[in-house]
């Protein structure tokens, strides 16, 4: 084989390899962006619920029922109880015996407020 053919094949392989790399990078970026967007949407929904329950948490006259209703209205979703928390659209709220919010969680490990 001549030097010209070897150089041509090497350049062709380099071009195909670099194009394959950029295709892989583009696909990987698209997938990562999709996951990031889904995570941001979930955080936005939880923030909307958290902000909606602030007035009921601050009101000493309101209790668990009012707080859960405000959260359900903001989330446009039903609540359910699991692991001692009331879950509304990804946000878990823990109540004491008098109906006051004493903890909150987003479902990840070590995400409880207050930290114990």
C-alpha positions in Angstrom: 0.0 0.0 0.0 1.2 3.4 -0.8 1.6 6.2 1.7 -1.2 8.1 0.1 -3.7 5.2 0.6 -2.6 4.8 4.3 -3.1 8.5 4.9 -6.5 8.5 3.1 -7.7 5.5 5.2 -6.4 7.1 8.4 -8.1 10.4 7.7 -11.3 8.6 6.8 -11.3 6.6 10.0 -10.6 9.8 12.0 -13.5 11.5 10.3 -15.9 8.7 10.9 -14.7 8.3 14.5 -15.1 12.0 15.3 -18.5 12.1 13.8 -19.5 9.0 15.8 -18.3 10.8 18.9 -20.3 13.9 18.2 -23.4 11.9 17.5 -23.0 10.1 20.8 -22.4 13.4 22.6 -25.6 14.9 21.0 -27.7 11.9 22.1 -26.3 12.0 25.6 -27.0 15.7 25.9 -30.6 15.2 24.8 -31.2 12.5 27.3 -29.5 14.4 30.1 -31.6 17.5 29.2 -34.8 15.5 29.3 -34.0 14.2 32.8 -33.0 17.7 34.0 -36.2 19.1 32.7 -38.3 16.4 34.4 -36.5 17.1 37.7 -37.0 20.8 37.4 -40.7 20.3 36.7 -41.0 18.1 39.8 -39.2 20.7 41.9 -41.5 23.4 40.6 -44.6 21.4 41.5 -43.3 20.7 45.0 -42.4 24.4 45.5 -45.9 25.4 44.3 -47.4 23.1 47.0 -45.0 24.3 49.7 -45.8 28.0 49.0 -49.5 27.3 49.0 -49.4 25.8 52.5 -47.4 28.6 54.1 -50.5 30.6 55.1 -52.1 27.6 56.7 -48.9 26.6 58.5 -48.5 30.2 59.8 -52.1 30.4 61.0 -52.3 29.1 64.6 -56.0 28.4 64.1 -55.6 26.0 61.1 -54.8 22.4 61.4 -53.9 19.3 59.4 -57.1 19.3 57.4 -56.8 22.9 56.2 -53.1 22.4 55.3 -53.8 19.2 53.4 -56.7 20.9 51.5 -54.5 23.9 50.6 -51.8 21.5 49.3 -54.3 19.4 47.3 -55.8 22.5 45.8 -52.4 23.8 44.7 -51.3 20.4 43.3 -54.6 19.6 41.8 -54.0 16.1 43.2 -55.2 13.9 46.0 -53.0 13.1 49.1 -52.1 9.8 50.6 -50.4 8.7 53.8 -47.2 6.7 53.8 -44.4 6.3 56.4 -46.0 8.7 58.8 -46.2 11.5 56.2 -49.0 12.9 54.1 -47.8 13.0 50.5 -49.1 15.6 48.0 -47.5 15.7 44.6 -44.0 14.6 45.8 -44.0 16.7 49.0 -44.4 14.8 52.2 -45.7 16.7 55.3 -45.5 15.3 58.8 -47.9 16.5 61.5 -47.9 16.4 65.3 -50.9 15.5 67.4 -52.3 19.0 67.3 -52.2 19.1 63.5 -49.2 21.3 63.1 -46.6 20.6 60.4 -43.4 19.4 62.1 -41.5 17.9 59.2 -41.3 17.9 55.4 -39.6 15.7 52.9 -39.2 15.5 49.1 -38.8 11.7 49.3 -35.0 11.5 49.1 -32.9 10.1 51.8 -31.9 12.6 54.5 -34.2 15.2 53.1 -36.3 15.7 56.2 -36.8 19.1 57.7 -35.9 19.6 60.5 -32.8 17.5 60.3 -32.7 15.1 63.2 
